[in-house]
Amino acid sequence: MLGAMPRVPPSVASVAGLAALALFAIPQAPDRPAERDPGRVDAPTNTMTADTKIFPPTHHGDWVGPNRLWITDPTQPFRSDGSLQCTADRVAYTWSYEGKEHHGSLQFHGQPAALRAEFQDSWHSQEAMSLHGNQRDGVVRLYGTYAAGPQQPEWGWVIELDVRDPEAFTLRMFNVVPEIGPVPAVVLAGARGSGR
């Protein structure tokens, strides 16, 4: 379960941040800065490659199952049927609320240890939202923030995609509410669909 981030006084955070930067600083030669050939074209570093495995091939394809959506009451989810479609670098899903179908997607870039995903959802985030995170031990965790309104602190948004079980694909979303922490927003529990 996700926990709230600890509160650190700004002065302590600044000192800790500087110490962390010092640990990871890469020294340059003292006599001159590093040179770069102006004619060299660097390969893109933020795209998936054939060797990158965010989701194992066992989870590519179609998944179907129940979707739960929490809006205000954490004991009263809205239930609907849901579906997931997974490829090596993209997850798309559908669900419904009050009879209207909604859809969303996550397009992945980067590598398992340092991921970026473009998240879009017809209900939760109609404009694309950039999330960052990683994949570890069969779970992709992504984090981002969004504006909650004038004079309000930003809220957090967390997405987890869990493929630890070879017979299941679980999508979880959480709102991270200031002073409270993560609260459930969505759970879509996928089982193998007919397209597999």
Salt bridges, closest charged atoms under 4 A:
GLU35 OE2 - ARG32 NH1 2.60
ASP42 OD2 - ARG36 NH2 3.17
ASP42 OD1 - ARG40 NE 2.90
GLU118 OE2 - ARG116 NH1 2.55
GLU160 OE2 - ARG141 NE 3.26
GLU160 OE1 - ARG172 NH1 3.21
ASP162 OD2 - ARG164 NH2 2.55
ASP162 OD2 - ARG172 NH2 3.25
GLU167 OE1 - ARG192 NE 3.19
GLU179 OE2 - ARG7 NH2 2.62
